[in-house]
Amino acid sequence: MTFSDEFPLHPSVCYLNHAAVSPWPKRCEQAVQKFSHENVQWGATHYPQWMLVEKTLRKQFQALLNAPDWQDIALVKNTSEGLSMIAYGLAWQEGDTVIISDEEFPSNRIVWESLKDKGVRVIEVPLSGENPEADIIAACDESTRLISISSVQYASGFKLNLKPLGQHCKDKQILFCVDAIQSLGAHAVDVKDIHADFVIADGHKWLMGPEGLGVFFSTSEARQQLTVNEYGWHMIEHVGDYDRKDWVVAKSARRFECGSPNMLATHALSASLSLILEVGMEAIARELEAKMNHLTQQLDAHPNINIISAKEKQRRAGIVTFTHTSLGSTELYQLLMKKHVICANRGGGVRFSPHFYTPLEVMDKAISLIP
Ligand SMILES: Cc1ncc(COP(=O)(O)O)c(C=O)c1O
């Protein structure tokens, strides 16, 4: 598969940083250009059509997540906002515990730690054991209210098997919340299959959209457990009936969207998702796996590189992190960035994250630039 038309990246750049912020596909740029041109010429004359794009975006997310209904999809600013809506929506009891892993990105740790004053305790389960899923399940007891876990860890790229976790949560009436920002767009995420109550992801990584717009999925049962903390004209049942004085919170996930939407990002992200859905999640995951196989083999063959990410295929998605025998990670990161190898300095190593369209030559060139 070649996608050079959709990703005409500057030839000097080896872009291996989709786990941070992705380049946009061409069609995303075109959607933004069209939308700005329309705003300049017509203002919001065609707002009803824009609302159809917004509905399409919800349906695209429904398809990507295999969600029961498009009305289970809320469009939020980012992952952190979705997680905060859960943390500050639930009615906590003194002594409740939340289970996370010891490798979480700060967004999925700080928000739970912030509940300390409400008597909520956070338990961090190490992912370094033989069977981390079993370790997470073993950490649950009567006090466990929620497991909140990243499907793929941001620094190591470690991928969890979510199904047994979701099944345990379902059996024990524990809420199951997945930070899927490092998965969605890289490999299939099926909210029904994993029994997720909440799934949140932002649009600017594997989904290849702009920053500022993400997805917050909730089942209708789970979202009824959340008190809404942001109010406005957009989150009520009879949205648009401005003269009406009585109101109730919308049944749908729109209840988490208090005011005007991010219409520019809606157009951009919907265009990017159209590419993902066109190629298909299965094909994308297959291509990405092939790219990751090539990348890890080449890194393994490099005399000065030690891969610190898990090597088993089922434990990785699109992230590989490594150290160098003589250069520190910051030094190596700076050296690579100077040579236009776009990567990240994470978890004590340099992190490479190609996407499904990344040409093999780009990865080979990046590796050839490692001393
Ligand atoms: C696992 C994970 N969760 C959350 C975030 C941050 O998400 P947001 O900026 O959408 O709040 C990141 C960003 O790198 C991440 O890797």
The ligand as an SDF file (V2000), in Angstrom:
LIG
                    3D

 16 16  0  0  0  0  0  0  0  0999 V2000
   -1.9070    7.6130   27.0000 C   0  0  0  0  0  0  0  0  0  0  0  0
   -2.1640    9.0900   26.8760 C   0  0  0  0  0  0  0  0  0  0  0  0
   -3.2300    9.6260   27.4750 N   0  0  0  0  0  0  0  0  0  0  0  0
   -3.5120   10.9430   27.3820 C   0  0  0  0  0  0  0  0  0  0  0  0
   -2.6830   11.7950   26.6800 C   0  0  0  0  0  0  0  0  0  0  0  0
   -3.0000   13.2450   26.6270 C   0  0  0  0  0  0  0  0  0  0  0  0
   -4.1680   13.4210   26.0110 O   0  0  0  0  0  0  0  0  0  0  0  0
   -4.9250   14.8030   25.8340 P   0  0  0  0  0  0  0  0  0  0  0  0
   -3.9390   15.8340   25.4550 O   0  0  0  0  0  0  0  0  0  0  0  0
   -5.8930   14.4520   24.7590 O   0  0  0  0  0  0  0  0  0  0  0  0
   -5.6010   15.1120   27.1090 O   0  0  0  0  0  0  0  0  0  0  0  0
   -1.5570   11.2800   26.0130 C   0  0  0  0  0  0  0  0  0  0  0  0
   -0.6660   12.1730   25.2540 C   0  0  0  0  0  0  0  0  0  0  0  0
    0.4240   11.8440   24.9020 O   0  0  0  0  0  0  0  0  0  0  0  0
   -1.2960    9.8930   26.1290 C   0  0  0  0  0  0  0  0  0  0  0  0
   -0.2430    9.3410   25.5070 O   0  0  0  0  0  0  0  0  0  0  0  0
  1  2  1  0
  2  3  1  0
  2 15  2  0
  3  4  2  0
  4  5  1  0
  5  6  1  0
  5 12  2  0
  6  7  1  0
  7  8  1  0
  8  9  2  0
  8 10  1  0
  8 11  1  0
 12 13  1  0
 12 15  1  0
 13 14  2  0
 15 16  1  0
M  END
$$$$
